Amino acid sequence: MAKTWTPIKGVIPPMITPFDEHGEINQRAFIHNLEKWNADKLAGYLVIGSNSETAFLTTEEKLALVKLAAAYRQPGRHLMAGTGCESLRATIAFTQACADLGAQSALVLTPHYYDRVMDSEHLVRFYTQVADRSPIPILIYNVPMFTHVNIAPDAIEILSRHPNIVGMKDSTGNMPQLATFLRVADEGFQIFVGTASAWYPALCMGVKAGILALANCLPNDCALVQEAYEQGNLDQAFTLYQALYPVNNAVTTQYGVPGLKYACDQAGYIGGLVRSPLLPPSDAAKAHIRQVLDEANVKIQSIKDD
């Protein structure tokens, strides 16, 4: 059976969740960000992903964010929801609930609490059963930095041929592994790069879309890398990618979600506070983030002026 999936091209932010001083979701800030992103060069949105602080959200809060995203997204832009839970039963139920609220596809995290036994046999069975019962297309979410589970190419080779498993987000930044995934996967299976640190190399390998944390604060610049690449301006695309790399490193590897939210504040979005046990960035971290943003903006503007 053929997949009922239209491949996505472009950049998708894994949306941040702004919190207020009481630790509650700031819905006005969430809507503000979404409406601002609606005017940016984006292909869609991922709601309740890793950068949404999903691990700290209740089920009710997660569903409220899906509902808001569905209501305020620009029509025609794809809405993906992170629906992975530790158990099969919970994942199926939550995926159905998100679909009912308007999610168009589900990004399903690898189960990881019992990480030592999560081999290909377990993961193939899990994803197959989720996909068999999901009303919306399923994508695999591979992020061993958080889960300590790295799905293997032999599992992707099998799962990519399921008619309702349409793609994966690979956040490893492991380019040899990405090349292997691209080689063994079914032709109709779309692989999204999951980190801006791998954006340009992934484009060179034929990847067409990225779910990039950096796109929360610099969406148009992330999109410009792809635009330049597809227009054949490879030097410009690579130079833009190089300019963005230090910012991406700061808001992902170095300072994580607190740093990303602060960068969003600097870029005109509303990062809001983080939820405990995360802590806000230190003054030194803030100063460093401002510095790398300023340096990137100068470089990017110089490139645009050429």
Secondary structure by P-SEA (a helix, b strand, c coil): cccccccccbbbbcbbbbbccccccaaaaaaaaaaaaaaccccbbbccccccccccccaaaaaaaaaaaaacccccbbbbbbcccccaaaaaaaaaaaaaaccccccccccccccccccaaaaaaaaaaaaacccbbbbbbbbcccccccccaaaaaaaaacccccccccccccaaaaaaaaaaccccbbbbbccccaaaaaaaacccccccccccccaaaaaaaaaaaaacaaaaaaaaaaaaaaaaaaacccccaaaaaaaaaaacccccccccccccccaaaaaaaaaaaaaaaaaaaaaaac
